[in-house]
Amino acid sequence: MPGDLAGSRRGFLLVAAAFTTVMVGGLLPSPLYVIYQSRLHFSTGILTVVFAVYAGGVLGALVLWGGLSDQVGRRVMMAAALVVAAASSAAFIAAQGLALLLVGRLLSGVSIGLALATASAYLAELDRSRASRVATAASTGGLGLGSLIAGLVAQWVPQPTVVAFAVLLALVVVAGLGLMRAPETVPSRPSARPGGPGSAGLLRPQLPALPSGRAWAFAPAALAAFSGFATFGLFASLAPSFLRHRLHDPSHAVAGAVVMAVFGAAAIVQSGVGEGGGPALIRWGAVLLPAGLGLVVAAVGISSVGALVGGAAIGGVAVGLLFSGGLSMANALSPPEQRAGVLASFYIAAYLGVGLPPIGAGIALDHVGTLPTTAAYAGVMSALAGLAALGMRRGRGRGGPLLVRQGDARKRPPVRAASWSGTTCA
């Protein structure tokens, strides 16, 4: 830890600003998808593939370089995330066809994958007492803020697909200049230097892991993350199309506000949860998720924007509870020597939810229609959340997650669920 307290506080704010900037880029394209779709004439199925490419970028970066900042330093990795975010913005600005759109989406996912674990660790090392809440606000809130900004730009500014990313590019430059003044918290290691001992293994994939002897107990936490992030994926990839083609509301600002409602509600919930309590959080999330998704189905059926916004808010609360509860249990199940690998598995489950189900939904929309697809999606995700909650109850009788939390977790300080919420999403 740096000795200068004032420098640490300044660095904390600068890192939080850089983290927020990277996360804003995650959902900045979301309200603009309908514009690209109209201009480039691709189907809703292709639209969800574009979104899934983002999830693939996040997953690839997490698997390959999730722990690299332990070797090369936090500031270097955050700077790399900002550089990739700038490249993503440039690709979107220049995009005149599907190829550059896919490149920009992939790069935005990679930039977030580089920043997630790095920024969470960086903030904790600069000020542990505030790191969890700030990481939550910067991650989930930053994603929602990006969608809101793009929606407002698309509604009232000419050439929104250029202006929105030009704004992000300017923010990236400012954040990068600020990051140069943040203190480094990881000492230089010989293995991190080019040509140093062990440097050849720096780019070796950081393979995920399951908790030794507790893989069955980890499954409910992974299911909670998958169903929660699949709900995020539904809103982020398809909400603008729902509003325009089914609800007959072409407002880009409303589309951005709907996505912001989901991520904003999740961010508020994740900021307020305390330590532990994972099973209870998952059970409450499993109760609220069907209510939120049910409102979404009703909104599509009766063409109601108000019902869609209400479903987004309730669904966001449910996702916040599911993710925080699942992450709390994943932390409780992880022995210290396996924590990074187990959490990587948890994040992979979450981002598979962001990528795979929306692709299926997009393909189904083109063949069976909006209402049947939305109803089926809501039913499947509600069932998976229910299975996660049921797994928590079964764990009580089998000495599973609850016993881990009450027994093993007492032997070491639990990690706040919100402290890892920086890997929520996108």
ZAMARGU-4260 file (C-alpha; in steps of 0.2 Angstrom, whole numbers, plus 5000, padded with zeros to 4 digits):
<rodrens>
0) 5000/5000/5000 | 5006/5017/4996 | 5012/5028/5011 | 5004/5044/5005 | 4986/5044/5011
5) 4981/5059/5001 | 4989/5050/4986 | 4979/5034/4989 | 4963/5044/4990 | 4966/5053/4974
10) 4972/5037/4966 | 4956/5028/4972 | 4945/5041/4963 | 4956/5040/4947 | 4955/5021/4946
15) 4936/5022/4949 | 4934/5035/4935 | 4944/5024/4923 | 4934/5008/4928 | 4918/5017/4926
20) 4923/5024/4909 | 4928/5006/4903 | 4911/4999/4909 | 4901/5013/4900 | 4907/5006/4884
25) 4899/4989/4888 | 4882/4995/4884 | 4884/5011/4874 | 4880/5002/4858 | 4863/4994/4865
30) 4851/5008/4861 | 4860/5010/4844 | 4857/4992/4838 | 4841/4997/4830 | 4850/5010/4820
35) 4863/4998/4814 | 4850/4985/4810 | 4840/4997/4799 | 4855/5004/4791 | 4864/4987/4788
40) 4848/4977/4785 | 4852/4962/4796 | 4840/4951/4806 | 4836/4950/4825 | 4846/4934/4825
45) 4862/4943/4819 | 4858/4957/4831 | 4860/4945/4846 | 4876/4937/4838 | 4883/4955/4839
50) 4879/4956/4857 | 4886/4938/4860 | 4902/4943/4853 | 4904/4955/4867 | 4901/4942/4880
55) 4914/4931/4871 | 4927/4945/4872 | 4924/4947/4891 | 4925/4928/4893 | 4941/4927/4883
60) 4950/4941/4892 | 4945/4934/4909 | 4951/4917/4905 | 4968/4923/4896 | 4972/4938/4907
65) 4961/4939/4922 | 4976/4937/4934 | 4989/4945/4924 | 4989/4961/4934 | 4996/4951/4949
70) 5012/4950/4938 | 5013/4966/4927 | 5004/4978/4939 | 4987/4985/4941 | 4990/5002/4932
75) 4997/4993/4917 | 4982/4982/4915 | 4970/4996/4917 | 4979/5006/4904 | 4978/4992/4892
80) 4959/4991/4896 | 4958/5009/4891 | 4968/5007/4875 | 4957/4993/4870 | 4941/5003/4874
85) 4948/5017/4863 | 4951/5005/4849 | 4933/4998/4851 | 4926/5016/4850 | 4937/5019/4834
90) 4930/5003/4826 | 4912/5009/4830 | 4915/5026/4823 | 4922/5019/4807 | 4909/5005/4805
95) 4900/5005/4788 | 4896/4986/4788 | 4894/4971/4799 | 4913/4967/4800 | 4918/4982/4810
100) 4903/4982/4820 | 4908/4964/4826 | 4926/4970/4829 | 4920/4985/4839 | 4909/4974/4850
105) 4923/4961/4852 | 4935/4974/4858 | 4923/4982/4870 | 4921/4965/4878 | 4940/4962/4879
110) 4942/4979/4887 | 4929/4975/4901 | 4937/4958/4903 | 4954/4966/4906 | 4947/4979/4918
115) 4935/4968/4929 | 4947/4959/4941 | 4961/4972/4939 | 4950/4987/4945 | 4942/4977/4959
120) 4959/4972/4966 | 4966/4990/4963 | 4952/4998/4972 | 4953/4986/4987 | 4972/4989/4988
125) 4969/5008/4988 | 4955/5009/5000 | 4947/4993/5006 | 4933/5001/5016 | 4925/5009/5001
130) 4930/4997/4987 | 4915/4986/4987 | 4902/4999/4985 | 4912/5009/4972 | 4916/4994/4962
135) 4898/4990/4961 | 4893/5008/4956 | 4907/5008/4943 | 4903/4992/4935 | 4884/4989/4935
140) 4880/5007/4936 | 4892/5011/4922 | 4884/4999/4910 | 4867/5006/4913 | 4874/5024/4911
145) 4882/5019/4894 | 4865/5014/4888 | 4856/5029/4895 | 4869/5041/4887 | 4868/5032/4870
150) 4849/5033/4871 | 4849/5052/4874 | 4862/5055/4860 | 4852/5044/4848 | 4836/5053/4852
155) 4842/5071/4850 | 4859/5072/4842 | 4863/5070/4823 | 4874/5055/4818 | 4872/5046/4835
160) 4883/5031/4830 | 4897/5043/4828 | 4894/5056/4842 | 4891/5043/4855 | 4907/5034/4853
165) 4917/5050/4850 | 4911/5055/4868 | 4917/5039/4874 | 4934/5041/4866 | 4936/5058/4874
170) 4931/5051/4891 | 4944/5037/4888 | 4958/5050/4885 | 4953/5060/4900 | 4953/5044/4911
175) 4969/5038/4904 | 4978/5054/4908 | 4971/5053/4926 | 4976/5035/4928 | 4994/5041/4925
180) 4993/5049/4942 | 4987/5034/4951 | 5000/5025/4962 | 5004/5007/4958 | 5000/4995/4971
185) 5009/4979/4965 | 5028/4979/4966 | 5038/4975/4950 | 5042/4957/4948 | 5056/4950/4938
190) 5045/4937/4930 | 5034/4952/4923 | 5048/4960/4914 | 5051/4955/4895 | 5064/4942/4895
195) 5063/4939/4914 | 5062/4922/4922 | 5045/4915/4919 | 5040/4929/4908 | 5035/4917/4894
200) 5021/4911/4904 | 5012/4928/4907 | 5000/4925/4893 | 4996/4907/4898 | 4977/4904/4900
205) 4972/4906/4918 | 4961/4891/4918 | 4945/4891/4929 | 4942/4878/4943 | 4929/4871/4954
210) 4930/4870/4973 | 4938/4854/4978 | 4925/4841/4984 | 4911/4854/4983 | 4907/4855/4964
215) 4889/4850/4967 | 4887/4864/4980 | 4894/4876/4968 | 4881/4872/4955 | 4866/4883/4963
220) 4878/4898/4963 | 4882/4896/4945 | 4864/4893/4940 | 4859/4910/4950 | 4873/4919/4940
225) 4868/4911/4923 | 4849/4915/4925 | 4852/4933/4932 | 4864/4938/4918 | 4853/4930/4905
230) 4840/4942/4911 | 4853/4956/4908 | 4856/4949/4891 | 4838/4949/4886 | 4836/4968/4890
235) 4852/4974/4884 | 4851/4965/4867 | 4833/4965/4863 | 4824/4979/4873 | 4827/4992/4859
240) 4820/4980/4846 | 4805/4976/4857 | 4801/4994/4859 | 4802/4998/4841 | 4794/4983/4832
245) 4782/4976/4846 | 4777/4991/4857 | 4778/5004/4842 | 4789/5016/4852 | 4804/5022/4842
250) 4811/5033/4856 | 4829/5029/4858 | 4829/5038/4875 | 4816/5026/4881 | 4826/5011/4875
255) 4841/5018/4885 | 4830/5021/4900 | 4823/5003/4900 | 4841/4996/4900 | 4846/5008/4913
260) 4832/5003/4924 | 4838/4985/4924 | 4856/4989/4928 | 4852/5003/4940 | 4841/4993/4950
265) 4854/4979/4951 | 4867/4991/4956 | 4857/4999/4970 | 4853/4981/4977 | 4871/4976/4976
270) 4877/4991/4984 | 4866/4988/4999 | 4869/4970/5003 | 4880/4965/5017 | 4892/4951/5020
275) 4886/4933/5019 | 4867/4929/5017 | 4870/4921/5000 | 4856/4907/5001 | 4843/4920/5007
280) 4848/4932/4993 | 4846/4919/4980 | 4829/4913/4987 | 4822/4931/4986 | 4829/4934/4969
285) 4821/4918/4963 | 4804/4924/4969 | 4806/4941/4961 | 4813/4936/4944 | 4797/4928/4938
290) 4787/4943/4944 | 4798/4955/4934 | 4799/4944/4918 | 4780/4941/4920 | 4778/4960/4918
295) 4789/4960/4903 | 4778/4946/4895 | 4763/4956/4899 | 4771/4972/4892 | 4774/4963/4875
300) 4756/4956/4875 | 4747/4972/4879 | 4760/4984/4871 | 4763/4994/4887 | 4779/5003/4889
305) 4775/5006/4908 | 4774/4988/4911 | 4791/4985/4902 | 4799/4998/4913 | 4791/4991/4929
310) 4797/4973/4924 | 4814/4980/4920 | 4815/4987/4938 | 4809/4972/4947 | 4820/4961/4936
315) 4835/4971/4940 | 4832/4969/4958 | 4830/4951/4956 | 4846/4950/4946 | 4855/4960/4959
320) 4850/4948/4973 | 4854/4932/4962 | 4871/4938/4957 | 4876/4944/4974 | 4869/4929/4983
325) 4878/4917/4971 | 4894/4926/4972 | 4893/4926/4991 | 4891/4907/4990 | 4905/4905/4978
330) 4917/4915/4989 | 4912/4904/5004 | 4915/4888/4995 | 4932/4894/4989 | 4948/4889/4999
335) 4960/4903/4998 | 4972/4894/4986 | 4958/4891/4974 | 4948/4907/4975 | 4953/4915/4959
340) 4950/4899/4949 | 4933/4896/4957 | 4927/4914/4954 | 4933/4913/4936 | 4921/4898/4934
345) 4907/4909/4942 | 4910/4923/4930 | 4911/4911/4915 | 4894/4904/4920 | 4887/4922/4921
350) 4894/4928/4905 | 4888/4912/4896 | 4870/4918/4902 | 4874/4935/4894 | 4879/4927/4877
355) 4870/4910/4874 | 4851/4913/4878 | 4849/4929/4869 | 4856/4921/4853 | 4842/4908/4855
360) 4829/4921/4858 | 4835/4931/4843 | 4833/4916/4832 | 4816/4912/4839 | 4810/4930/4837
365) 4812/4928/4818 | 4803/4912/4817 | 4789/4911/4831 | 4787/4929/4835 | 4790/4941/4850
370) 4777/4935/4863 | 4780/4916/4862 | 4798/4919/4863 | 4797/4931/4877 | 4786/4920/4887
375) 4797/4905/4884 | 4812/4915/4889 | 4804/4921/4905 | 4799/4903/4910 | 4816/4895/4907
380) 4825/4909/4917 | 4813/4908/4931 | 4814/4889/4932 | 4833/4890/4932 | 4832/4903/4946
385) 4820/4892/4956 | 4832/4877/4954 | 4846/4888/4961 | 4835/4892/4976 | 4830/4874/4978
390) 4849/4869/4978 | 4852/4881/4992 | 4838/4872/5002 | 4845/4855/4998 | 4862/4861/5003
395) 4855/4864/5021 | 4851/4846/5023 | 4867/4839/5015 | 4879/4850/5024 | 4881/4860/5008
400) 4882/4879/5005 | 4874/4884/5021 | 4886/4873/5031 | 4900/4880/5022 | 4895/4898/5026
405) 4891/4894/5044 | 4907/4883/5047 | 4921/4886/5035 | 4917/4904/5032 | 4919/4908/5050
410) 4938/4903/5049 | 4941/4917/5037 | 4934/4934/5034 | 4920/4933/5021 | 4922/4943/5005
415) 4908/4955/5003 | 4897/4949/4988 | 4897/4967/4982 | 4916/4968/4982 | 4916/4957/4967
420) 4901/4964/4958 | 4913/4973/4947 | 4913/4958/4937 | 4894/4959/4934 | 4892/4963/4918
425) 4888/4969/4903
</rodrens>
